[in-house]
Amino acid sequence: MSQKKYRVIQWCTGVVGSAALKHFIENPVIELVGVLVTNPEKVGKDTGDLVGLPKTGVLATNDVEKIIALDADGVHFAPLVTDVDMICRLLRSGKNVASVAGPFVPNKYFQAEFDKIEAACREGGVSYHGCGVHPGFSGDILPLTLMRLMNRIDHIQVIEFIDKDRNPMIYTEMMGFGADPDELLAKPRRAPDTWRHFYQSFAMIAEALGKEIENVTSKFEVAKATKDIPYTLGAGRTGGGVIKKGTVGGQHYAWTAWADGKPLITYHFYWSMGADIEPQWDIDSRYQVVIEGDPALELRLMARPGPDGARPFLGLPWTGLLGATALPAVCDAKPGVVTHHDLGVVQPRGLVRG
């Protein structure tokens, strides 16, 4: 059976973008036509070399105008920080966009951004979809799917556990690990309104339950390193240091959406630099959905254990794959902003290969 081919562009090739790039190169229904990179060392390299695959003949470029001028069906947009103006340029050029950096779902906090995106979609006759692992999957699609197994729902909790010692990330320093605990508690590195990005998922669940979010409350706590903990920034990156004993070795953010005067949905984020912290938290990296009600339910989404028995955290590669596997459906969707509700059950193409 013949399958439609999609001409796609990969925008940025960090951990997230590289997972998508590998998928595009290996997927028989995808034709990779362009790759935008921001690292000067990657410019001019064959894109296959960037992800350890055979050469593709497509060379990486940092020339934005060259990328925008390409004839392509869709763009997988994966910069470290989203850029709504650039998203709109791509849309106006006639390219569908799946953005793992958001924005995700139209709501009162991002109305201006979505007004611009919707106008660009109309001008280009294309579609836009915001997607990721959280927001975009573990905090909305996953609990929404599991809710059908419930007779009554009292409280939904979605928990992200990341052991950043086993899963080094560039965020280690910028998020305040190794800082003085009192100073970080007084001034967290996450902006006070970060929860508004996750409100998009809160609202999707609340709407499905026929409820309206009344307010969102926040909680932040830290754990202290019980010994000096050396760290790196991950494979292929230079830098690192030591988390000194007594400084911040773990962080827990929690945001709760309330309805009818009670907590309805809570998102937890537990990040640790290994087990040598106090208080001790679970460091088995995963996403976990706990639904309190009748019958009570719990699901753990995690990678299979590696050779050493430890489970790697796949949140970043999963983010790239969620956008990459949705892109064909976004290309086929009606013009405009398309949410999970509009796409329905996405049917990934080209995953089973000879």
Backbone torsions as a table, in degrees:
resi	resn	phi	psi	omega
1	MET	NA	126.3	-179.6
2	SER	-73.0	149.6	178.9
3	GLN	-126.0	143.3	177.8
4	LYS	-63.9	141.1	177.0
5	LYS	-99.0	143.9	179.1
6	TYR	-119.0	127.2	177.9
7	ARG	-88.9	118.6	-172.5
8	VAL	-128.1	158.8	176.7
9	ILE	-120.9	136.2	172.1
10	GLN	-101.7	122.4	-178.2
11	TRP	-104.6	106.0	-179.1
12	CYS	82.9	144.6	-172.8
13	THR	-133.9	49.3	168.9
14	GLY	-75.7	-157.3	179.7
15	VAL	-60.8	-44.3	-179.8
16	VAL	-65.6	-51.8	-177.9
17	GLY	-64.4	-34.5	-179.9
18	SER	-67.7	-36.2	176.7
19	ALA	-62.3	-41.2	177.9
20	ALA	-68.9	-41.2	-179.5
21	LEU	-60.6	-44.9	177.9
22	LYS	-59.2	-42.9	178.7
23	HIS	-61.8	-44.8	-178.8
24	PHE	-64.0	-41.7	-178.8
25	ILE	-64.6	-39.2	-174.9
26	GLU	-88.3	-13.4	-175.7
27	ASN	-83.2	122.9	-176.6
28	PRO	-69.4	-15.0	179.5
29	VAL	-96.0	4.2	-179.3
30	ILE	-113.4	136.8	170.4
31	GLU	-114.9	110.6	179.0
32	LEU	-75.9	123.9	-177.3
33	VAL	-116.4	-12.9	-179.6
34	GLY	-167.4	149.9	177.7
35	VAL	-139.2	123.8	177.9
36	LEU	-97.9	127.2	177.6
37	VAL	-122.6	155.5	178.4
38	THR	-112.0	-14.1	177.7
39	ASN	-84.6	117.0	-178.0
40	PRO	-55.5	-28.4	-178.6
41	GLU	-70.2	-17.0	-179.7
42	LYS	-92.8	-17.1	-176.5
43	VAL	-61.0	130.8	178.0
44	GLY	86.9	-7.5	179.2
45	LYS	-82.1	148.5	174.8
46	ASP	-65.2	136.1	-173.9
47	THR	-66.7	-25.2	174.4
48	GLY	-62.7	-38.5	179.4
49	ASP	-64.0	-27.5	-177.6
50	LEU	-67.9	-24.9	-176.8
51	VAL	-125.1	19.8	175.4
52	GLY	70.7	30.3	179.8
53	LEU	-116.3	166.3	176.0
54	PRO	-57.3	156.9	-178.2
55	LYS	-61.5	143.6	-178.4
56	THR	-105.6	-19.9	-173.4
57	GLY	87.3	-6.4	176.6
58	VAL	-98.2	120.8	-176.9
59	LEU	-96.2	139.0	178.0
60	ALA	-69.1	144.9	-179.3
61	THR	-140.0	154.1	171.6
62	ASN	-108.9	15.0	-178.6
63	ASP	-88.6	98.9	-177.3
64	VAL	-60.0	-42.4	-177.3
65	GLU	-64.1	-37.7	178.4
66	LYS	-63.1	-41.0	179.3
67	ILE	-66.4	-45.2	-178.6
68	ILE	-64.1	-30.2	-178.8
69	ALA	-77.4	-11.6	-178.1
70	LEU	-67.5	150.9	173.0
71	ASP	-87.1	108.6	-177.5
72	ALA	-145.3	151.7	176.8
73	ASP	-80.1	-39.2	-174.6
74	GLY	-151.9	162.0	178.8
75	VAL	-126.9	129.8	170.4
76	HIS	-93.7	108.9	-169.2
77	PHE	-98.6	111.1	-172.2
78	ALA	-136.9	51.8	174.5
79	PRO	-75.4	166.5	178.5
80	LEU	-65.7	-36.8	177.6
81	VAL	-126.8	134.5	-175.9
82	THR	-67.2	158.3	-178.5
83	ASP	-141.3	95.6	-175.2
84	VAL	-63.0	-37.2	-180.0
85	ASP	-63.8	-39.3	178.2
86	MET	-70.1	-38.3	175.3
87	ILE	-56.9	-44.3	-178.8
88	CYS	-65.6	-37.1	176.7
89	ARG	-60.8	-44.5	179.7
90	LEU	-64.1	-41.8	179.3
91	LEU	-64.5	-44.8	-179.4
92	ARG	-64.9	-23.3	178.6
93	SER	-80.9	1.8	176.6
94	GLY	92.3	20.1	-179.1
95	LYS	-112.7	129.3	172.5
96	ASN	-68.2	148.4	-176.4
97	VAL	-130.4	130.9	166.9
98	ALA	-112.5	116.2	-175.1
99	SER	-110.7	117.8	177.7
100	VAL	-81.9	-8.8	178.7
101	ALA	-96.6	4.2	179.6
102	GLY	77.7	-174.5	0.2
103	PRO	-65.9	160.3	-167.2
104	PHE	-104.5	-61.3	-175.8
105	VAL	-129.6	130.7	179.3
106	PRO	-54.3	131.8	176.3
107	ASN	-159.6	176.9	-172.4
108	LYS	-63.3	-22.7	-177.8
109	TYR	-86.0	-16.0	-177.5
110	PHE	-129.0	30.2	-176.4
111	GLN	-62.5	-43.0	-178.0
112	ALA	-62.8	-41.5	179.5
113	GLU	-63.3	-43.4	-178.2
114	PHE	-73.2	-28.1	174.2
115	ASP	-62.6	-42.9	178.6
116	LYS	-65.3	-43.4	-178.6
117	ILE	-66.3	-42.1	179.6
118	GLU	-62.4	-41.3	178.6
119	ALA	-64.4	-40.5	178.6
120	ALA	-66.7	-37.0	176.5
121	CYS	-61.4	-43.8	-179.8
122	ARG	-64.2	-41.5	-179.3
123	GLU	-65.2	-39.8	-178.1
124	GLY	-90.2	-11.3	-178.5
125	GLY	67.9	34.9	-174.0
126	VAL	-133.0	-177.3	-175.7
127	SER	-120.7	157.4	176.8
128	TYR	-130.2	137.7	177.4
129	HIS	-139.0	127.1	174.5
130	GLY	-93.6	129.3	-174.0
131	CYS	-150.5	155.0	178.8
132	GLY	-179.8	-175.9	180.0
133	VAL	-85.4	-29.8	177.5
134	HIS	-170.0	103.9	3.3
135	PRO	-68.6	162.0	171.2
136	GLY	118.4	-13.6	179.3
137	PHE	-154.2	-71.1	-173.2
138	SER	-64.6	-27.4	-178.1
139	GLY	-98.6	0.3	179.3
140	ASP	-141.3	-66.3	-178.2
141	ILE	-59.5	-42.8	-176.2
142	LEU	-63.8	-56.0	177.4
143	PRO	-64.0	-33.8	177.5
144	LEU	-60.8	-38.3	178.3
145	THR	-69.2	-43.2	-177.7
146	LEU	-69.4	-25.3	-178.2
147	MET	-58.8	-24.1	180.0
148	ARG	-70.2	-11.2	178.0
149	LEU	-91.7	1.7	-174.1
150	MET	-104.3	144.6	170.2
151	ASN	-89.8	-38.2	178.2
152	ARG	-144.8	140.1	179.3
153	ILE	-116.6	126.0	176.0
154	ASP	-102.1	-44.1	-175.1
155	HIS	-157.8	132.4	178.0
156	ILE	-109.7	128.0	175.4
157	GLN	-121.7	133.4	175.0
158	VAL	-119.7	124.7	-171.0
159	ILE	-123.6	129.0	175.4
160	GLU	-107.8	120.8	174.6
161	PHE	-111.5	126.5	175.7
162	ILE	-133.7	122.1	170.2
163	ASP	-89.8	100.3	-175.4
164	LYS	-77.6	-7.0	173.7
165	ASP	-74.2	-46.5	178.3
166	ARG	-80.2	-19.1	-177.3
167	ASN	-126.4	73.9	-175.2
168	PRO	-59.7	142.0	-179.5
169	MET	-141.3	154.8	178.6
170	ILE	-66.9	-14.8	-177.5
171	TYR	-77.3	-10.1	-173.5
172	THR	-52.7	-51.6	-177.2
173	GLU	-74.2	-44.3	-175.0
174	MET	-67.1	-23.0	-179.7
175	MET	-87.2	-3.0	172.1
176	GLY	96.4	13.5	173.1
177	PHE	-66.7	137.0	-176.0
178	GLY	89.5	-2.2	179.1
179	ALA	-82.1	167.0	173.8
180	ASP	-67.0	127.5	-175.9
181	PRO	-55.2	-46.2	-178.3
182	ASP	-64.3	-38.9	179.7
183	GLU	-66.3	-41.0	-179.9
184	LEU	-69.6	-37.8	177.0
185	LEU	-61.9	-37.5	-179.5
186	ALA	-73.7	-29.5	-177.9
187	LYS	-142.2	79.9	-180.0
188	PRO	-60.1	149.2	-178.9
189	ARG	-74.7	-24.8	173.8
190	ARG	-77.7	134.6	-179.0
191	ALA	-60.7	146.6	-178.0
192	PRO	-56.8	-26.6	-178.0
193	ASP	-99.9	17.0	179.5
194	THR	-57.4	-32.7	-178.9
195	TRP	-58.9	-21.5	180.0
196	ARG	-63.9	-29.9	176.2
197	HIS	-66.2	-35.4	-180.0
198	PHE	-84.3	-12.8	174.5
199	TYR	-57.6	-29.9	179.7
200	GLN	-59.3	-40.0	177.1
201	SER	-77.1	-40.7	175.0
202	PHE	-50.8	-51.0	-174.4
203	ALA	-65.1	-35.2	180.0
204	MET	-64.0	-42.4	178.9
205	ILE	-69.7	-45.9	-178.3
206	ALA	-59.9	-42.4	179.4
207	GLU	-61.3	-40.8	179.7
208	ALA	-64.4	-28.7	179.5
209	LEU	-90.1	1.3	179.9
210	GLY	72.9	26.5	-178.5
211	LYS	-118.9	161.7	177.7
212	GLU	-120.3	132.6	-179.5
213	ILE	-72.4	126.2	-178.5
214	GLU	-88.7	-40.8	177.5
215	ASN	-164.9	167.7	179.4
216	VAL	-126.6	128.8	178.1
217	THR	-110.2	153.8	-175.2
218	SER	-121.7	151.8	175.4
219	LYS	-141.2	141.1	177.2
220	PHE	-142.6	130.1	175.8
221	GLU	-141.0	159.6	-179.3
222	VAL	-127.6	158.6	171.7
223	ALA	-116.7	148.1	-178.0
224	LYS	-98.5	142.6	174.2
225	ALA	-67.2	133.8	180.0
226	THR	-92.8	-2.8	173.6
227	LYS	-158.7	169.7	175.3
228	ASP	-65.8	132.4	-177.5
229	ILE	-123.2	106.3	176.3
230	PRO	-71.0	149.1	179.6
231	TYR	-146.4	158.6	172.3
232	THR	-120.9	173.7	179.3
233	LEU	-97.7	6.5	176.2
234	GLY	110.1	165.8	-177.6
235	ALA	-59.3	135.7	177.0
236	GLY	81.0	1.9	-179.4
237	ARG	-118.9	144.6	175.5
238	THR	-94.4	153.7	178.0
239	GLY	111.4	171.7	-177.2
240	GLY	145.8	-162.8	-178.9
241	GLY	169.0	-149.6	-178.5
242	VAL	-135.2	128.9	170.5
243	ILE	-82.2	109.6	-175.0
244	LYS	-71.0	146.5	175.9
245	LYS	-54.3	133.1	179.2
246	GLY	92.0	-12.2	177.1
247	THR	-92.4	-178.4	-175.6
248	VAL	-69.0	116.9	176.8
249	GLY	-114.7	-5.3	178.5
250	GLY	-155.4	150.5	179.3
251	GLN	-138.2	140.9	177.4
252	HIS	-132.5	113.3	172.6
253	TYR	-103.5	142.3	174.6
254	ALA	-142.0	131.7	176.2
255	TRP	-124.1	132.3	-177.1
256	THR	-122.2	128.5	174.7
257	ALA	-96.0	129.3	-175.8
258	TRP	-106.9	144.5	174.8
259	ALA	-145.9	140.9	-178.1
260	ASP	55.3	32.7	177.0
261	GLY	75.5	10.6	-178.2
262	LYS	-132.7	154.7	175.1
263	PRO	-67.0	126.3	-179.1
264	LEU	-105.7	-44.0	-177.6
265	ILE	-137.7	133.9	175.9
266	THR	-129.3	131.9	173.3
267	TYR	-107.0	123.3	176.6
268	HIS	-109.3	144.5	174.7
269	PHE	-131.5	108.6	177.1
270	TYR	-106.5	113.5	178.4
271	TRP	-119.2	130.6	-178.2
272	SER	-136.3	157.6	173.6
273	MET	-102.2	57.7	-179.6
274	GLY	90.5	-166.5	-173.4
275	ALA	-88.1	-12.0	-174.1
276	ASP	-86.8	62.6	178.6
277	ILE	-136.6	159.3	178.3
278	GLU	-137.4	122.9	0.9
279	PRO	-69.2	157.5	179.6
280	GLN	-83.1	134.9	177.1
281	TRP	-118.2	163.8	175.2
282	ASP	-64.0	131.6	-179.2
283	ILE	-117.6	18.0	176.5
284	ASP	-81.5	96.7	-169.8
285	SER	-57.3	129.7	-176.2
286	ARG	-176.2	172.7	162.3
287	TYR	-109.5	141.6	-176.3
288	GLN	-136.0	129.8	176.6
289	VAL	-111.8	123.8	176.9
290	VAL	-120.9	121.7	178.0
291	ILE	-115.9	115.4	178.2
292	GLU	-89.6	131.3	-178.7
293	GLY	160.3	-142.4	-177.1
294	ASP	-131.7	113.9	-9.2
295	PRO	-80.9	151.1	178.5
296	ALA	-63.6	145.8	-171.7
297	LEU	-138.6	146.5	174.1
298	GLU	-146.2	134.5	177.4
299	LEU	-133.0	136.6	177.3
300	ARG	-116.4	123.6	178.4
301	LEU	-106.8	113.6	-174.3
302	MET	-150.8	162.0	176.1
303	ALA	-74.3	159.8	171.9
304	ARG	-70.5	149.8	-179.7
305	PRO	-62.5	145.2	175.8
306	GLY	-82.0	-175.1	-179.0
307	PRO	-56.9	-28.9	-179.5
308	ASP	-88.4	3.5	179.2
309	GLY	88.3	-10.3	-179.6
310	ALA	-88.4	150.6	179.3
311	ARG	-96.3	120.8	175.4
312	PRO	-70.2	154.5	174.4
313	PHE	-89.0	119.8	-176.3
314	LEU	-105.0	17.6	-177.5
315	GLY	-56.6	-40.9	-178.6
316	LEU	-72.2	-49.5	174.9
317	PRO	-59.2	-39.2	178.0
318	TRP	-61.3	-37.7	177.6
319	THR	-58.1	-46.3	178.8
320	GLY	-63.1	-41.3	-177.4
321	LEU	-71.5	-33.8	177.5
322	LEU	-62.2	-40.4	177.1
323	GLY	-72.0	-40.5	-177.2
324	ALA	-66.0	-42.8	-178.3
325	THR	-74.2	-20.2	177.6
326	ALA	-85.8	-20.6	-171.0
327	LEU	-56.9	-44.0	177.9
328	PRO	-58.2	-40.4	179.1
329	ALA	-66.3	-35.5	177.2
330	VAL	-65.4	-40.3	178.4
331	CYS	-62.9	-32.7	-177.8
332	ASP	-87.8	-8.4	-175.7
333	ALA	-75.8	164.2	176.1
334	LYS	-66.0	150.9	-179.1
335	PRO	-59.1	144.6	178.3
336	GLY	122.3	-176.2	175.8
337	VAL	-74.8	125.4	179.7
338	VAL	-118.5	126.3	179.0
339	THR	-98.9	-177.3	176.2
340	HIS	-58.0	-36.6	179.7
341	HIS	-63.5	-39.1	-179.8
342	ASP	-70.0	-40.2	-177.8
343	LEU	-74.1	-25.9	-176.1
344	GLY	68.5	-149.5	178.7
345	VAL	-79.5	108.2	-180.0
346	VAL	-68.0	132.6	178.8
347	GLN	-108.9	94.5	-177.9
348	PRO	-58.8	142.4	-177.3
349	ARG	-112.9	147.3	174.5
350	GLY	76.5	18.3	-178.2
351	LEU	-82.8	-31.8	178.6
352	VAL	-93.9	119.1	-171.9
353	ARG	-127.7	150.6	178.2
354	GLY	-71.8	NA	NA
